[in-house]
Amino acid sequence: MLHVDLDQFIAAVEVLRRPELAGKPVIVGGRGDPTERAVVSTASYEARAYGVGSGMPLRIAARKVPDAVILPVDHEAYLDASEKVMAVLRSQPGATVQVLGWDEAFVGIEGGVPEDIARQLQLAVLAETRLHCSIGIGDTLVRAKVATGFGKPAGIFRLTEGNWLHVMGDRPTIDLWGVGKAVSRRLATLGIKTVAELAAANPADLVPEFGPKMGPWYAQLGRGEGSRVVDDTPWVARGHSRETTFQRDLTEAADIDGALRELATHVMDDVAAEERPVVGLTLKVRYAPFTTTTYGRKIPATSAPAEVLAHALELAAKIEPGRPVRLLGLRAEMTMPEDSRQGHTPTRSGW
């Protein structure tokens, strides 16, 4: 199985539209104005060389690279480019394509030499879209996904059971797909700092810290194991979310209330198109200067916007009074169809 990942996708799409930007540090984020509150969506390799990365405040990115070209986010352009790439992948003989997002997908093709197939895919994508991609080859979805990072940019790398620990063993657990900063810190408290140590861990020893499902799953992840099937069953969203970063902090309860009501309206508009009831809500609050907290709860299944809003306002009561609010976000989780793909991410065996 192959993992196809488009190189610096958003920045690359922008360079295609503006060829004069080739080779220059390009940063895409917000409305393209570093004086406004926004974060970096992506940066070209030339900008990344200065330490610019996704999620970084745009003003800090502009400070790191004063001569960078900063552009606004254009979702429609990226979606159009993504659809063209996925169409190329699906057009390959015998290919099963499992889309992960705008810029990445798993591709399963039986028979042939994986490296030869990967090169053919790269050439086909480049010829049809003028976009470069890196490809990871693996005997599990996890290993294919991790392998791609070693192939960037525009390269090919293979990770299998045979070389997994040789390549990954000495690396920190945070280098694993599915392990973030918080989980890696929790693993470290158990004396597990490297991938090899996680691979050797007794799954039962991780249960007290991570629970009966996630504990064994992290041990499995350390071994690079998991699903060996590329599944093109359409992914069904578990929920919809919206968030707003305010150009000025909200300090008045009435302003916070109004902002939350507006968010709830947009979220319920998105949910209405799904025709599935809401069963859970999560409120995201970023206090100034940059401290983020979430508040969540399950709710009785409902499709009534007024009921969802009432529960959202109950969550909002947990917002700390007197603390300036920089960002608000609201996520609504829905019931899942019985025939939907199971699991949260492709790394988990159930997917």
Disulfide bonds with the S-S distance in Angstrom:
none
